[in-house]
Amino acid sequence: MSTSQTNEQLGDEREADYRANTALVLPGGGARAAYQVGVLKALAEIHGKRHGNPFPILAGTSAGGINAASLAAGAHHYTGTIKQLELLWRELSTDKIYRADFFGVLRNAIRLAYSLFNSGGTIVKPVALLDNSPLRKLLGEYVKFENISRNILNRDLDAFCLTAMNYTEGVSETFFQGGPQYAGWQRWRRQGVATPIQLQHLMASTAIPTIFPPAKVGRFYYGDGALRQLTPISPVIHLGANRVLVIPANGHKRQYPKLPKRIQSPGFGQIIGHLLNSAFIDSIETDIERLERINELIRLIPEENLSMMGKELLPIDCLVISPSEDIDRIADEHVNELPRSLRMFLRGSGSNGGGGVSISSYLLFTPEYCGKLIDLGYRDGMAQKSELIEFLYRPQPSKPQAG
């Protein structure tokens, strides 16, 4: 065997080493998910001319699921897919995501209020404030779901999963494609279901509660995957990951805002804003803290005791890249870009009533706002360039622990 052939094989082995069992987790956050695209843009630049897709395991929830599904469908052309994804987000407008005409919003608000006084059985169409049928049309045209199976067969992708909330059974359900054989799991209030992922699964994962209507998959109705998703990182561990990059759409170590001199009773919109933040942000931050604590405990256990447990336990390496600026404040600067009907509703409900909460930050699918978040994500990603290179392109352990 020639020296050039040996070097080429060693290069292939090193490439396989850095790719093996690396996962990308993209949590939800509505329009905030534009930030993830900026970080992905930085990652594509850092990845450069390296071969293949650096994330063989992909997981997404809500709007993060849109980004993850795009990467899964385009895993065979990583850098090109990210360029197309950036173009999509920079050209977004609210009318491509939802209908917000005045009478439509008023009618939906009345139907939503009426549903509070009955079981929903008399209302045939699922209720919500906004009609997101334009989003269904956009995703149906943009995401080539049939490519996901091809990329798994061609080993450009190992596994992909989306999480949605099953309203009927009250469980967090992760739909996954690929991964280890018999990878399905059943835990308290969460389960993994193997299935070819299609448009209806993505619509289910992005159905923000009360904002967008529930989506039907099979005979059940589903809502946004952030609901009851107590362990957002767990699905990729079940799918074989032992190294995880997480890109949340909110500051991981955020400082609390200064209190105003006069504290007023919270409006309905402010309360809904806190509920959305609780669903989209709190669970991922809590899961990251839990993972860090478990890693510390595993490292304290002597190796001989680990082998006696009957199952090898390894720490899960985790890197988080989160916004260095307050996204709510950025949203406040662009709130006038929302449709007039929606601005009236949000103003009347007190959605910007303080406490660092803004429903508009989830609904501002506009070129200016999304562009700012993309630029912020790119800066934050490049600021951690050395950490990303060290994290992504070094050899790693051979076996994951159970999630």
Buried (B, 14 or more C-beta within 10 A) or exposed (E): EEEEEEEEEEEEEEBEBBBBBBBBBBBBBBBBBBBBBBBBBBBBBBBEEBEBBBBBBBBBBBBBBBBBBBBBBBBBBBBEBBBEBBEBBBEBEBEEBBBBEEEBBEEBBEBBEEBEEEEBEEEEEBBBBBBBBBBBEBBEEBBEBEBBBBBBEEBBBBBBBBBBBBBEEEBBBBBBBBBEEEBEBEBEBBBBBBBEBBBBBBBBBBBBBBBBBBBEBEEBBBBBBBBBBBBBBBBBBBBBBBBBBBBBBBBBEBEEEEEEEEEEEBBEBBBBBBBBBEBBBEBBBEBBEBBEEBBEEBEEEEEEEBEEEEEEBBBBBBBBBBBEBBBBEBBBEBBEBBBEBBBBBBEEBBBBBBBBBBBBBBBBBBBEBBBBBBBBBBBBBBEBEEEBEEBBBEEBBEEBBEB
